[in-house]
């Protein structure tokens, strides 16, 4: 393993590149620290992408993203009619549970905290199992047609262990969807090199322990017995960092307007054509761009 060089400069001692090809913290938090962080602080303090109140356009953007992923699932299966069992690991505010429940799926969610679901989709509370993810995944031998793992893998101490457990829970023709931040991307490196940003702002402990790229994620999943079948991303909000008038890293006061612009544009793209938006985001993912990696895997 080796430290990563940021923007061609001094190695950043906070992270190290592992054998799979993605980065991880050199000093990882303890299980107790993480447990308290997610049970007591994460949703309540509006950390990350979670907040108390969304306007209608923001809700539509969240729902459109789920619809795009559901569209890809159906395309991979070659049908729009299939219904099945869905497990959302780290179900957060319950948007995914609500979407698939509305489409007559059997749904189940796992999360450290119930605060997010209570706040946004309280009707999904009966389908929530609250507690430690690893312990809850070890209960029973239920198989799922779709397992949704969004913005979770970067937070856990043992991503390979989690993926190995998950691989054993997918039905033979099931699909695992993983969403992780696209970190140490070609764009981030170029922004540092050209001094648009002066810090690797995506490194955040104890929140994020692993920092994935597309190939590193695929290598890790392959080790856990999963084969990648599709990649996409979402709206490339980090393009704004190449313009000092919209650079929300240099000037955090610009963040709200950049976010609102992103909401407008992403909803517009879906209004024009969801299938074409999927193809756009697929192409961006192939270029290594976009703030997130959204990858689809099937059992080997």
Beta strands, then each sheet from edge to edge (+ up, - down):
strand 1: 2-5
strand 2: 11-17
strand 3: 23-25
strand 4: 85-89
strand 5: 106-111
strand 6: 128-130
strand 7: 144-150
strand 8: 170-181
strand 9: 210-211
strand 10: 226-232
strand 11: 292-299
sheet 1: 1+ 2- 3+ 9-
sheet 2: 6+ 5+ 4+ 7+ 8+ 11- 10+
end
